[in-house]
Amino acid sequence: MKRLAFKMHLNKGQKEEYKKRHAEIWPELKLLLKEAGISEYSIFLDEETGILFAFQKVSGDGGSQDLGQTEIVQKWWKYMADIMQTNPDNSPVSTELEEVFYMK
């Protein structure tokens, strides 16, 4: 099992909408994530900077950021594009983070 972390950027004033949309995550998207080997997925918000910190435990080769070719993920990206920083294809602007410490 590997651990992945990355950061994204939420637009100012969109915290409650972001939380609402994730509380109502589409069942087919949740199933896709689980089928891709993602067993845990947490997102934290630094309200001061608008940075979203995401953490995943993954048993497969990639994480959620590698599912962009699927129709459901593209639809989710479009749904989220108005409340966060995105690339031209609506994928979230994200930066993979290097793990520098892990205590078991």
TORKOL-4160 file (C-alpha; in steps of 0.2 Angstrom, whole numbers, padded with zeros to 4 digits, m for minus):
104
<pt num="1" X="0000" Y="0000" Z="0000"/>
<pt num="2" X="0007" Y="0017" Z="m0005"/>
<pt num="3" X="0003" Y="0034" Z="0002"/>
<pt num="4" X="0000" Y="0049" Z="m0010"/>
<pt num="5" X="m0002" Y="0067" Z="m0006"/>
<pt num="6" X="m0005" Y="0082" Z="m0017"/>
<pt num="7" X="m0011" Y="0100" Z="m0015"/>
<pt num="8" X="m0024" Y="0109" Z="m0025"/>
<pt num="9" X="m0031" Y="0127" Z="m0023"/>
<pt num="10" X="m0049" Y="0132" Z="m0018"/>
<pt num="11" X="m0056" Y="0149" Z="m0024"/>
<pt num="12" X="m0059" Y="0161" Z="m0010"/>
<pt num="13" X="m0076" Y="0159" Z="m0001"/>
<pt num="14" X="m0080" Y="0142" Z="m0008"/>
<pt num="15" X="m0076" Y="0131" Z="0007"/>
<pt num="16" X="m0095" Y="0127" Z="0011"/>
<pt num="17" X="m0099" Y="0123" Z="m0007"/>
<pt num="18" X="m0083" Y="0112" Z="m0008"/>
<pt num="19" X="m0089" Y="0103" Z="0007"/>
<pt num="20" X="m0107" Y="0101" Z="0001"/>
<pt num="21" X="m0102" Y="0094" Z="m0016"/>
<pt num="22" X="m0090" Y="0081" Z="m0008"/>
<pt num="23" X="m0103" Y="0076" Z="0005"/>
<pt num="24" X="m0114" Y="0072" Z="m0010"/>
<pt num="25" X="m0100" Y="0063" Z="m0020"/>
<pt num="26" X="m0108" Y="0054" Z="m0034"/>
<pt num="27" X="m0109" Y="0035" Z="m0030"/>
<pt num="28" X="m0102" Y="0030" Z="m0047"/>
<pt num="29" X="m0086" Y="0041" Z="m0044"/>
<pt num="30" X="m0084" Y="0034" Z="m0027"/>
<pt num="31" X="m0085" Y="0016" Z="m0034"/>
<pt num="32" X="m0072" Y="0021" Z="m0048"/>
<pt num="33" X="m0060" Y="0027" Z="m0034"/>
<pt num="34" X="m0062" Y="0011" Z="m0024"/>
<pt num="35" X="m0060" Y="0000" Z="m0040"/>
<pt num="36" X="m0044" Y="0010" Z="m0043"/>
<pt num="37" X="m0037" Y="0004" Z="m0027"/>
<pt num="38" X="m0040" Y="0020" Z="m0017"/>
<pt num="39" X="m0045" Y="0014" Z="0001"/>
<pt num="40" X="m0043" Y="0030" Z="0010"/>
<pt num="41" X="m0045" Y="0048" Z="0004"/>
<pt num="42" X="m0044" Y="0064" Z="0014"/>
<pt num="43" X="m0044" Y="0082" Z="0009"/>
<pt num="44" X="m0039" Y="0096" Z="0022"/>
<pt num="45" X="m0041" Y="0114" Z="0019"/>
<pt num="46" X="m0029" Y="0128" Z="0025"/>
<pt num="47" X="m0042" Y="0142" Z="0025"/>
<pt num="48" X="m0028" Y="0155" Z="0027"/>
<pt num="49" X="m0020" Y="0151" Z="0010"/>
<pt num="50" X="m0035" Y="0141" Z="0001"/>
<pt num="51" X="m0023" Y="0126" Z="m0001"/>
<pt num="52" X="m0032" Y="0109" Z="m0001"/>
<pt num="53" X="m0021" Y="0095" Z="0005"/>
<pt num="54" X="m0026" Y="0078" Z="m0001"/>
<pt num="55" X="m0020" Y="0061" Z="0006"/>
<pt num="56" X="m0024" Y="0044" Z="m0001"/>
<pt num="57" X="m0019" Y="0026" Z="0002"/>
<pt num="58" X="m0018" Y="0017" Z="m0014"/>
<pt num="59" X="m0015" Y="m0002" Z="m0018"/>
<pt num="60" X="m0014" Y="0001" Z="m0037"/>
<pt num="61" X="m0002" Y="0009" Z="m0048"/>
<pt num="62" X="m0009" Y="0027" Z="m0047"/>
<pt num="63" X="m0021" Y="0038" Z="m0038"/>
<pt num="64" X="m0036" Y="0048" Z="m0042"/>
<pt num="65" X="m0026" Y="0060" Z="m0052"/>
<pt num="66" X="m0022" Y="0046" Z="m0064"/>
<pt num="67" X="m0041" Y="0043" Z="m0068"/>
<pt num="68" X="m0043" Y="0059" Z="m0079"/>
<pt num="69" X="m0047" Y="0049" Z="m0095"/>
<pt num="70" X="m0063" Y="0042" Z="m0088"/>
<pt num="71" X="m0079" Y="0051" Z="m0092"/>
<pt num="72" X="m0085" Y="0052" Z="m0074"/>
<pt num="73" X="m0069" Y="0060" Z="m0068"/>
<pt num="74" X="m0070" Y="0073" Z="m0083"/>
<pt num="75" X="m0088" Y="0076" Z="m0078"/>
<pt num="76" X="m0083" Y="0079" Z="m0059"/>
<pt num="77" X="m0069" Y="0091" Z="m0065"/>
<pt num="78" X="m0081" Y="0101" Z="m0075"/>
<pt num="79" X="m0093" Y="0101" Z="m0060"/>
<pt num="80" X="m0079" Y="0107" Z="m0048"/>
<pt num="81" X="m0071" Y="0120" Z="m0060"/>
<pt num="82" X="m0081" Y="0135" Z="m0054"/>
<pt num="83" X="m0075" Y="0134" Z="m0036"/>
<pt num="84" X="m0056" Y="0129" Z="m0038"/>
<pt num="85" X="m0041" Y="0133" Z="m0049"/>
<pt num="86" X="m0041" Y="0122" Z="m0064"/>
<pt num="87" X="m0031" Y="0118" Z="m0080"/>
<pt num="88" X="m0038" Y="0121" Z="m0097"/>
<pt num="89" X="m0046" Y="0103" Z="m0097"/>
<pt num="90" X="m0055" Y="0107" Z="m0080"/>
<pt num="91" X="m0043" Y="0096" Z="m0071"/>
<pt num="92" X="m0038" Y="0103" Z="m0054"/>
<pt num="93" X="m0021" Y="0112" Z="m0053"/>
<pt num="94" X="m0012" Y="0100" Z="m0042"/>
<pt num="95" X="0005" Y="0097" Z="m0036"/>
<pt num="96" X="0011" Y="0080" Z="m0030"/>
<pt num="97" X="0020" Y="0081" Z="m0013"/>
<pt num="98" X="0035" Y="0072" Z="m0008"/>
<pt num="99" X="0034" Y="0062" Z="0008"/>
<pt num="100" X="0048" Y="0067" Z="0019"/>
<pt num="101" X="0043" Y="0058" Z="0036"/>
<pt num="102" X="0032" Y="0044" Z="0040"/>
<pt num="103" X="0030" Y="0036" Z="0058"/>
<pt num="104" X="0021" Y="0019" Z="0059"/>
